[in-house]
Amino acid sequence: MSYVLITANRNYSSWSLRPWVLMKALDIPFADRLEPFTKPSNYEEFRSFSPTGQVPVLIDGATSVWDSLGITLYLADRHPAVWPQDPEARAFAQGVVCEMHSGFAALRNDCTMNVGVRVRPRPMSDALRRNVARVREIFETGLTRFGGPWLAGSAFTAADAFYAPVAFRIRTYGLDVGPMAQSWVDRVIAHPAMRQWEEEALAETWREASHEAELAEAGEIVADYRAG
């Protein structure tokens, strides 16, 4: 089994982070191929390896799998640790993964991912406030019901991987999710795989104008730890 995982910029690409951190945390070997965002639309260039013109993409021999959820489901068929073994915890993990994949539009749009900065955000919209409250509820429910330290029990699973980008967003924008949920945020950011992603993000020197414009719209940058 020889996987290649194609991802984009560490600072920006929350969708790339999901399968990357999952595979790293579960010790699933893969070759790491980075295709950076170089302009507002990279569709034509990315179409050479992705049918959607987007990342991430997993290549397994002659098979290509796209979309972070599609990749996760493909891996789960081959690596049982992707989902919790307990049926109730598995149902919870699958539900919150799908919820993150299809929802949280305000959190995505108002708090664009940028690992290397800290931002004083603009006043929250009602939609963003509801998104943050729901994130807190998910974290507290998982940690309480399944005993932690991860969202669906004692082991890191796809549930943690899908909310890993949210952890970076919570830190970047100083979002208040309460002490219990914050304990998970701190734990996942301290995970060796997340630390590696962050180190690579801070070392990136390129900037993409549309992503930087989204960041400027999100609020006032109060610290920038990125190289260059």
N, C-alpha and C positions, 0 to 999 in steps of 0.2 A: 504494500500500500504506500503510494507516494503522492501526497497532496501538494498542490500549489495553491496558495491563497493570495488573491490579488486585492489589494486595498489601496486607499488613497491617503492624503495628508494626515499625519497624526494629530495635528492641532484641530482640524475641522471635521474629520469624517467619523461621525458617531456610528453610522451604519457599519463601517468597516471594523470598528472596535469590537462590536458584538461577537462575531465568530472568531476574531483574532484572539481576544482575551479568553474565550471559551476553550479554544484549542490549546492555548498556552497553559491555562490553569489545569486542564485535564491531561496534560502531557501527551497530546496528540501531535505527532511530528508533522511539520509541513515546511515547504520552501516559501519564504516570505517575499512577495513581489509587490513593490510599491509603484503605483502609477499616479503621480500627483495631479491635483486640479491646477490647471495653468490659466484658465479663463472661465468666464461665467458658465459656458456650456462646453463640456468636453465630450459631447455625445458622439461625434463622428470618430474621434480617436479611440474612445472606449468601445465602440462597436466592433473593433477588431478582435476583442476578446470577450465581450459581453453582449448578449442579444438585446438587453435593455439600454445599453450605452451607459450603464451605471456600475458602481462597485458596492459591495464586494462580489467576487466570483471565486468559487472553489473549482479547481481542476483536479480530477482524479482519473488519470490515464486519458481515455477517450471521452470521458464524461465531464461536462461542465454544469455546474449548479450555481444559479444566481439568486440574489436576494438573501438578506441575513437570516430570515426565517426558513427559506428553502434550504439553505446550507445547514442550518441547525437540525432540521428534520432529516436531511440526508445523513448527517453525522450520527444522529441518534439511532438510526438503523444499524450502525456499525460499531457504535461505542455506547454501551448502556449507561455510562455515568453522566451522559448529557442531561437526563431527567432523573429526578429522585426515584428511588425504588419503592418507597411507600406510596400506595395508591392515592391517598388523600393529598399528600404533598405533591405528587406528580400532577394531579388535577389542578391544584392551585398554581403550580409553576407553569403549566401549559396555558392556563387562563390568563395569568398576568403577562406572560410573554406575548400572547396574541393581542392583549390589550395595549401593550406598549407598541407593538408593530403597527396597529391600526389607528391609534388614538394619540392624545397628548399634543394636539396641533399647536396650541398656544405656547406650551413649554418649548417646543421645537422652534417656533417662529420668533418668540419674544426673547428667548435665551439661547441664541445660537451657540453651538459648541465651539469653544476655543480654549484648549487646555492650558495654554501658557500665560493667560492674563487673569486679572481680577477686575471686576466691574461693579460700579455703583449703579444698580439698575434704575430704569425709569419706574414711576408708579405702576403697580400691577394692574392689569385689566382683570375684570371679573373672571374671564375664561382662564387666565393664568393662575389666578388665586384658586380656582376649582381644581386645576391640574395639580398644583403643588399639594393641596389638601388630599387629593386622591393618592398621590405618591406616598405621602406620609401614612395614609391608611393602609396601603398595600404593604409597606415596610413593617409597620407595627403589627399587622395581622399575621404576616408570615413569621416574624420573629417570635411572636407570642404563641402561635398555634403549634409551630414545629420546633421551637426551643433554640433556634439559632445554632451557631453564630451567623449562618447564611440564611437567605430568604426562605428557603424551603427545607431547612434542617441543618444537619452537621456538615454537609458537603457542598462545595461550590457546584452550581448547576447552571443550566441555561437561564434560569430566572435571574441569577446574579449577573450573568453576562449581558442580558438585555437591558438591565438597569444601570450597568457600569457607566455609560455615557451620562446618565442622569446624575450620578455621583459627581462627575466633573462639573456639570452645570450647577449643581447645588453649591459647590465650592467657588466656582468662578463668580457667581452672582450673589453669594451670601444668602441663599434661600433658607428660610427657617422651616425645618421639618420636624422639630422637636428632638429631645435627647435620645429616645430609643432609635428612631430612624437615623439620626446623625451618627450613632454608634456603628451602624452598618456602613454608612458613607465613609467614615474614617477607616473602617476595616477593609473595605474593598479598594480604596485608594492606596492603602498600604500593601496590598497584595503584590508579590514580586512581578507578576505579569503587568499589572497596572503601572507599577513603577517603571518598568521597561518602556511601556508605551509613552509615559510622561517624559522620560528622559529623551526619547527620540523626538517627541513633539518639541521640547525646548531647544533641541539642537537644529531644528529646521530653520533655514534662513530665507526660504521663499515665502512670498505673500501673494495671495490671490485677491484682486481688487473687490470683487463682489462679496466675498466672505468678510473682508475687512469692513466693507460698508455696512453689512448686516450687524457686525459687532459695534460699530459706531452708533447705529440706531438703537441698540439695546441699552445703552447707558454710557456713563463716563468711565473710561479706563483709568483705574487708579494704580495699577501695577502691570508691567509687561516683563515677563521673565524669559521671553524667547530670544534666541541668539540673533545677532545681526540687527 
